[in-house]
Amino acid sequence: MIVRLAGDEDFPGFLGLAAQVEHWFGPMVEEVGFHDAVREHIRRSRALVAVSSGPELLGGLLFGAEASTHHVHWLVISEQARGKGVGRALMSDATRRWVRGPGSIEVVTFGADHPGAVASGARVFYERLGFAPAEPADPGPEGGPRQIYRRTVT
């Protein structure tokens, strides 16, 4: 597996990943706003992909920062690659490239009572990376509860 900066050629792969998680996050594949966000992250060199020998992406990540607060805007791992270290590799690469302390890294993920909270493994994944549950966030586009997870960076 290789983690690298995403290029324009990876845009269809991001849509493929989005299609796999729309049941948890709401519509993305046909949403112009999502398309614009992916293209903007790619243009700013703030998008990473994990690839293997095949044409499909194993995972994708969109990252940003405001002052000392870094944000995981979007992280999705393909169904066949989940539980194989792809998410950890993407987060490690993003942290190495872009995170400087002191500050924090934040991600909005499922609230504890969202159906995807356990099924997706997202909350456990972030906790294993040293993130802790913080304040509630606005509901997702499908109406499900969300929560901010935060990790302090020294």
Helices and strands as residue ranges (DSSP letters): E 2-5, G 8-10, H 11-25, H 32-43, E 47-51, E 59-66, E 69-77, G 79-81, H 86-98, E 103-110, H 116-119, H 122-128, E 132-137, E 146-153
